[in-house]
Amino acid sequence: MPLDGPRSVTVAQAAAWLRTSEQKLLLQNRIRALARSMDNGTWAVRKHQDKPVHICDGELLNGHHRLWAVLLHGHPQQMWVREDVGDAEQ
């Protein structure tokens, strides 16, 4: 799926994607900083700031810290998401 714009990621969607991922080393300070920026309204969607949240064949590959921050914040957030399915894009 091409990146055609940011989309709203709900708390439920963030939790579901995180369940598809293998355990990853998480930086708690990074998660708290992202959640604080979401809480105080300074969270900004930037296409090239980070790699997009990336899901391939239903498994989360990138975006763990941002998704955990959505859970901590407790409200949907706009972010770039890329979902790929199998070899369809190759």
N, C-alpha and C positions, 0 to 999 in steps of 0.2 A: 504494500500500500504506500503510495507516495505521500510525502509530507505536504499536505495542502493547507495546513493551518493548525493552530492549537485546538485542543478539545478539552472539554470538562472531564476530569477524572474524579469520580465519586469515591467516598470512603469505602463502599462495598466493592467497587472495581479495584481499588488499590489493594484491598485485602485479598481479593481473589487472585490477582496477579502475583502477589507476594507468596501465596501458597504454592504456586507453580514453580518456584525457584528453589534451587539448592541453597543451603546455608551459605551466607557470604559474610566476610568480616565487615562489620558496620561501624562507622564512626559516630558514636552517640552525640558528640558535640556538633557534628555536621547536621544530623537529623534535627536536633534542637534549634540550631541556627536557622535552618530552612523553615521549620514550624513557626518560629518567632516572626520571620518575615511574612509568612502567611497570616499570622495573627494580627500583625500591625499594619497590614495592607501594602507592604513594600515588595511583596513577591511579584516579580515581573516575568512574563513569558518572553524569552529570547530564543529565537530559532537556533542561533549558533553559540549560545552560552555553554551548553553542554550537549552531549549526544542526546537524542530523544530517548524517552522511555521506549525500550525496544522489546517487543514480544515476537518470538518466532515459533511457529507451530505450537502456540499456546504456552510457551515457557518464557518467563521473564529473563531477559539477558542483561538489561541495563536500566537503571532508574530506581534502584532499591532505596537509596537515601530519600529521594523525592517522594516516593510512595509511602515510606514509613512516616515522613513528615506530614503527609495528608492524613494518615491515621491519627497522629498526635494532634494535629490541628482540628480534626473532626468535621471538616466541611470540604465540599468539592473545590478543586483548583484547576485552572487552565494550564495545560502543558502540551508540549509536542509529544506525540505518540506515533510510533511506527509498528505496524503489525504485519508480519510476513507469514505466508503459509507455504510450507514445503518448497518445491522447486519451481513454483509458478512464476517467480520473478527472475529466474536464471535463464 
